[in-house]
Amino acid sequence: MEGIQIISTCLVGATSNESFSYKNTPKVSEIEMTPWDLQFLLLDTIQKGLLFHKPKEDENNIPKSSFIDNLKKSLCHTLHFFPPLTGRLSTVKNSDDDTVSFFINCNHAGVEFTHASTPKLTISTILNSTHIPTIVYHLFPLNNIRNFECVTTPLFGVQITELVDGYFIGCSMNHSLGDGTCLWHFFNSWSEISRGHTIISKIPILERYFPEKMNPPIRLPLNLEDEKLFEKFQVPTLVERMFHLSKESIGRLKGKANNEMGINSISSLQAYLAHIWRCVTRCRKLHVGKEVAITIPIGARSRLNPPLPEGYFGNAIDTKQVKTSVGELLENGLGWAAMQINKIIVSQNSQEVVKMYKGWVENPVIFNVGSLYGGKSKLLISSSPRYNIYGSDFGWGKPIGVRSGMANKNDGKITLFPGEKEGSVDIEVCLLQETLQALENDQEFMEAITN
């Protein structure tokens, strides 16, 4: 199969439109960064993309020749509402204590816009291949860029790739700029503008959250000239597959977990995460005494009191680990595993969130790929089945699939997406080849999977 052919790459920024309502457009020059933002400095970007059928030439009066130009134009109009995306990171060296501070400089330097083509790649190859083809990684811009490097590199990039029978729109966003909620907020807003709206339905709130008596900027004991920061983590050879859980299958897992524990407080998410954790652990064939862990992102927006405002544009995620031994996890059943996850999630109230936030400032922990994953004994959960992915209609129909890029991939990365049918979930599993093969042959796991 031929690879990606790059037709053009350029920087684009916000452009004006007289019909836009500017009274609600955010105006800001600098944005301070929170512990939630700074913890991701050493990781790669967030990469998510949508697959579409190719629009017909006469649909919505969109000639194929101007299709890319129309997408670029609507992107530029949308960027008016998201000034951080067109900016860059800036740093300040604090000579009095040899620390460094970061902030987002909304300097309108531009986002990267790439138009590409894959002459032989089809929708079917992406959606129907048993394992996700590696060419998908090249449908995203800004590959191999880590967040702290975006002092000179764009914070946001878009790649529109023409397939034989469709289009793939891939977005890469600096993870220190925002989380998945922010990325899909932008994606949904861009699709609104592309459909002819003059103002988006949800204006981003750019003011960052800082508890009382905490004055930014936050100082980090980080030497940006240290060559070790630029060392790339050696990722083992991995294979990815998308598994589908129907609403009915999820309901059965939830019912089983609650019945085993004699309760009704275990959620659907907790039940199927426990199912994945137990099955992958079994397929890894680890010693019964080995410690295993699942790392779960827990949103802070609704947990704070008062909650963060609707449209808060920035990271608002804490990560928590659930740990046990292989023996305990496999011998105690689905309900027990789900309950361990439940306890961690329920404990994250406003007081706990603020405590973790302030504790991070006193002892900053900046994730890197190696420390975040930690080998064959861990799983890392990413993304959320609650995002409005299939609402991103650009004017020629809903998406028909979603994929992620190569960023932050390692053995045990589990990415969650909503399924196309309401109540279902698509699970992107990234594992060593031998582990994934064992999972595909695991009867308990595959009984829950919908073909």
N, C-alpha and C positions, 0 to 999 in steps of 0.2 A: 504493500500500500504506500502510495506517495505521501509525503509528509505535508506540513503546513506551508503554504506559499503566502508570504507577507506582501500584500499589495501596497499598503501605505501605513505609516505611523507618524503621528503628530501630537502636539500638546494643544488641548482646547481648554477654554475657560468659559465663564458665564457671559452670555450676551443678553442684551436688553430686548424687551418686547413691550410695546406701548400698551398692549391689552392686559399686561400683568398687573396684579395688585401689589404694589411695593410696600404698602403700609405694614404688612405682616412679614416682610422679608428680613431675616436676621441680619444685623449689622454688627460686626465684631472684627477686631484687628488681631487680638491675641487671646488664646485660650489656655488657661492653666491646666495641668494634667494631674489626675488623681492617682491614688494607689492602684485602683482598678485599671487605669490606663498604663501606668508605668510597669506593672508586672509583666507585660507582654513585650517589652522592648527587644528582647533577644530572640523572640520567635519570628516566624514568617508571617506573611499577610493572611487575611481571610480570603479564600477563593471559592466562589459559588457561581454557577452558571445555569442558564435555562435553554432548553432545546425546543425549537418551534418548527412546525411545518412551514414550508416556503409559501409565502402569500402568492395568490394568483395575480397575474399582471393587471387585471381589471378590477381587483378588489379594492374598495375604498379609494379608487382613483390614484393608486400608488404605482407608478411605473417602476419596473425593476431598476432602471438606470438611476433613479433618484432615491432608491430605498435607503441606502447607506447615508446619503446626505440628510434625509429626513430624520434618521435616528440620531445623527450627530447634532442636528439643529435642536431637537427636543432635549438631548442631553445637556447642551449648553444652557437652554432655558431653565432646566431643572436645577442646574448648579447654582442659580441665583439664590435658592433656598438653603443651600448646603455649602456655605463659604469655606468650612474647614477642608473639604475634599480637594479644593484647588490650591491649598497652601502647602507648607513644608514644616517639618520639625525644626526647631531652633534650640540651641543649647547655650547655657551660661556656665562658665567655670567659676566656682566660688573659691577664690584664693585663700580666704581666711581659714577654711577647713578642708581644702583639697577635694571638694565634692563637685558634682555637676547637677544642674537643673535643666529640665526640658519644658518647652511649651510649644503649642501649635501656632505657627505664624500664618495668619490668613492673608497671604501676600499675593494671591491670585496667580501663582506661578503656573498653574494648569494641571489638568489630569491627562494621562496618556490615553490616546485613542488609536486603536489598531484595526485596520480592515484586512482580513485574511481570507484564504480560500483553501479548501481541501478537495481537489478534483475527483477523488474516488471514495470519499467517506460518506456513508449514508446514515440516515436516522436508524435504520435497522441494525447497523453495526454497533452503534452506541447502546441502543436499548435492549437488543436481543442477544448479544454475546453473553455467554455464561459468566465470563470475567470481564470487568471493565477494561477496555483496550487502553493501552498507555498513551495512545495519541490524544486522548481526552486531556491529558496534562498540558498539551500544547495549544489548547483552545483558550488559554488564560494568559493575560499579560503579566509582567512584573514577576516572573518566576525567579526563585532563588534570591529574593530580596528580603532582608530582615528589617523589622520595623525601625530599629535605631538608625538604619542607613538612610532613612528618608529625609535627611537634612538637605540632600541634593537630588534625591530620587522622588518622583511623584508619590503622593500618599494614596492615590487612587488611579486605577487603570481599567479600561474597557476594551474588550476585543470582540468584534463582530466577525464571525467566521461563516462563510457560505459553504454549505455542504451540497451534495448532489441534489438532495430533495428537501433541504431545510436550512435553518440558520441556528447557530449557537451564540448566545450572548453571554460572555464570561466576564465577571467583575472581580478585581483584586483590590482589597482595601486594607490599609495599614491597621493592624489589630490594636495598636495603641491609640488610634483615632476613635474606634468604636467597636462594638460587638456585633453578633449576628442580628440582633434586633435592629441595629442601625443600618446594617447593610440592606436588609429587606425593606426597611423604611424607605431607603433611597430607591431601591429597585421598583417598589410599588409606586412611588412618586413619579419616577421617570416614565413609567408606563402610562400614568394618568396624563402627563403632559403630552406624551406621544399620541394619545387618543384625542387630543384637542382641548384639554382642560387648560384654563389660564392660571389657575392657582391649585396647589396641591391640597389634599384633604386634611393632612396632618403636618403642621409647621414644626420643624425641629426646634427644640429648646437647647441652646448651646451653652448656657451657664452650667458649669460643673458643680457637683455636690461636694461640699466640705462641711464637716460637723462644726458646731460652735467652738470657738477658741482655737481653730486650726487655720493657720495662715499660710497659703501657698506663696512661693513655690516649694515643693518638696525637694530636699537635697539628697542626692544619691551618692554613695561611695563607689563610683564607677569611673574607671579610667578609660576614656574613649580611644586612647592611643595604644592600649594593650592589644598586641597581636592576637592573643587568645580569643578575643571577641569575634574575630573574623574567621576563626577555624570552623569549618563545616562539620556537622555531626554526620558520621558515616551510617547512613540508613541501610539496613539489610535489604536483600531482594524480597519484595512484597508482592502479594496478589490481592486484588480487590473484587468484591462481588456485591451486588445489590440484592437484598432479600426483602420480600414483601410480607407484611403481617396484615391480614384483613381485620376489619372491625370485630367480626365474630371470633376469630382466633385470639385476638387481644382480650376479648371478654372472657373466653375460656381460661386463659392464663390468670387473669385477675381473680376469677371465681375460685380457681384452684388454690391460689396463694392465700386468699382470705379464709377459705374453708379449712386449710391446713392449720391455720393459726387461730381459728374460731373467732375472727373479727371481721370488720368490713371497712377498715381504714386504709388498706393497701390500695394504691392507685393503679391504674392501667400502666402508666409509665414505670412505676416501681416493679410491677410484676414482670413486664417483658425485659427490663434491664436485668433483673435477677435471673431470668431464663437464659439470656445471652451470656451473662457472667459465668453461670454454672456450666453451660455447654462448652464454651470456649476453654474454660479451665480444664475440663475433662479431656478435651481434645489436645491440649498442650502436654498431657501426660507428665505432670509434675509430681514430685514426691509429696506424700500426704502431709508432711510436716512443714512444707514450704509456705511462707506467707504470701498471700495474694491480695491485691487491692483493685478497687474500681474507683476511678476519679470522676466525680460528677460536678458539672457546672450548675450553680444555684443562682438564679436571678435575684438581684437585690431590689429591683424597682418597686415591687409591690410589698416587700417585706419591711421596708423602712416605715417609720411612723413620724410624720406623715409620709406617704409614698412619694416617690419621685414623680414629677409632672408627666403627663401624657406627651410623648414625643421627645423625652430626654435623649439627647444625642451624645452618647459617650458610653464607655464601658460601665457596666453595673453588674458584675459577675464575681462571685466567690467560688472557689473550687474546694471541694471537700472529698476526702478519701474514706472509703469504707474498707477496713482490713479484717482479714480472718486467715485461717489456714486452709489448705486444699482439702484436708480431711473434714473439717467442720462444714465447709461450703457444700461439698458433695454429699455428705451423709445426712445433713439436716433438712434437705428438701427445699423446694421452691419458696414456700411461705416463709421459712426462716430467713433465707437470703434476702427476700423482698423486705422483710421487717427490719433488717439491718440498714438497708437503704432508707426505709421510711423514717427510722429514728434520726438519722443524720439530717434529712431534709426538713423534718418537722422542727428540729431544734434551732433552725436558722430564723430566729425572730429578729425584730429591729435591734434589740439590745446586743444580740450576738453579732449581727452584721456590723454595727458601729464599733464594737470591741475589736473585731478582726481588722477593720479599717484603720483604727488608731494604732493597733499593734503592728501593722505593716509599716507604718511611718517610723516607728521606733526600731524596727528590725526588718528592712526591706528584703524581700525574696523575689528575685527576678527569674522567671522561668526560662529554661532553655530546653531544646528538644530532648536531650539526653536525660536530664533530671525529671522531666515531666512524664516520660514514658517508663523508663527504667527496666526494659527488657521483658522477658516472656511471662513475668508474674503479674503484669498490670494490664488493665483496660482503661482507656480514656474515652469518655463520652463527650461528644461535641454536637453543636447545633441543637435544634429543637423541632419537634413535630407541630408546634403551635404557630410557626411562621406562615404568613400568607403568601406562599410561593405561587400557587396557581391563580392568584388574583392579579399577577403581573401580565396583563393583556395589553400589548402595545398597539392594538388596533386591527390585528389580523388573526386573532384567536388566542386561546389560552395556551400556556406551555404544555408540552407533552412529556417532559422529563426534566430532571434536575441532577446535576453532578457537581462534585467538588474537584479542586485541582490538586497539585502535588504538595502544596504547602503543609508543613507540620505533620506529614504522614509518617507513621511508624507502626511497628508490630503491636496491634491492639487498639488502633484508632477506630472508634465506632461513631459514625456520623448519622444523625437522625433527621429525617425529612417527613413532612406529611405526605401520605399517599394521595393519589389523584381522587380516589373515592373517599368521601367524608368518613372519618373515624379510623381509617387505615394508616399504616406507617410504612415508609421505605427506610431500610437500614443498610447503610453503606459500611461494609466490614472490610478492614484492612489487616491482613495477617500474613505470617510466613506461609509459603506454599503448602508445606506439609500439614500445618494446623488447619488451614482453610479446607484442604482436601478431607481431613478427618471430620471437620464440621459438616461438610456436605454429605458425609456418610453416617452422621450421627442421627439415629432414629428419633430420639426425643426432640432434638432441635428441629429437624425437618418436618415433623408432624405439625408444627405450628406455622410453617411457611406455606404461603399460597403461591402456586405456580402461575 
